């Protein structure tokens, strides 16, 4: 059976150039309701003390597998490319404790997308500005280099119905602080499917949902880094890196992809996955 996966992280930032970000709009669109059953949830989060990579370790990758699936490989298949990304105009999803997001977000947004005006009742998150979406796009663009290597392709869309990945905002996550006062900066929730099921049954796969905190990511640099980290999760790096110098470290302290981040995504997209997004 498919599983709903949630991953979370806190991020800093880096700028990106030559990107085109379409305006987020709300055209009139309709879609008939799907017939998928509710899906069980799992958390898929590593909270490990930060480690320093040994000297001379080079671009040694870390394990990107899904912790709740015995570290199984999860990624997108080539027939889903280009991945389409919709960045909302600052929209905040209904309030929910952080511990319950894994059980609600994917199905909640999927149900909203069945409506004639899916997000008409949503408010904008406090602290969001139109420039925030440029910062988010800059973080996502950090992964563009792998498009030239043929690993995956992605583009932005102004229609959430077309999107494989939808991005929303929140001022601060409810109950979103870990022991020690670390506040949650972002969440990525996804439905993963056993590859045999995805290939044998013609299903409309549910979108990946990213949420970013405008309070935690209060500067352009922080928002850009948060987006880069969460998009790494959306691409299939499910576990966090245990090393502080990697952008996929759970409490990220760097603002650019490391050599190990690059080695990890390259390794991931050369594997035959057990599960797909």
Order of alpha helices (4+ residues) and beta strands (2+ residues): beta-beta-beta-beta-beta-alpha-beta-alpha-beta-beta-beta-alpha-beta-alpha-alpha-beta
